[in-house]
């Protein structure tokens, strides 16, 4: 158990503060990266050994995440990644 987890394994609000809940955290960062085109902000929340699961397979490291993100930006210049995108 760490400082952000209860004894039963549930997350405490401090685990996702200042966001309201995990959903708010995910949607806010999805928007910051995809809708606001903030690819440079990936380093704020992803480790170099990140694993990302997508409809096309799994990505296992930072360089591939950035490369795939750049390709998606090029393919969808008007959005297409955030919860508000098309």
Protein Blocks (a to p, Z undefined) as FASTA:
>chain_A
ZZkbcfkopacfklmpcbfblklmmmmmmmmmmmnopmklmmmmpcfkbccddfkbccfb
fklmmmmmmmmmmmmmngojbmmbZZ
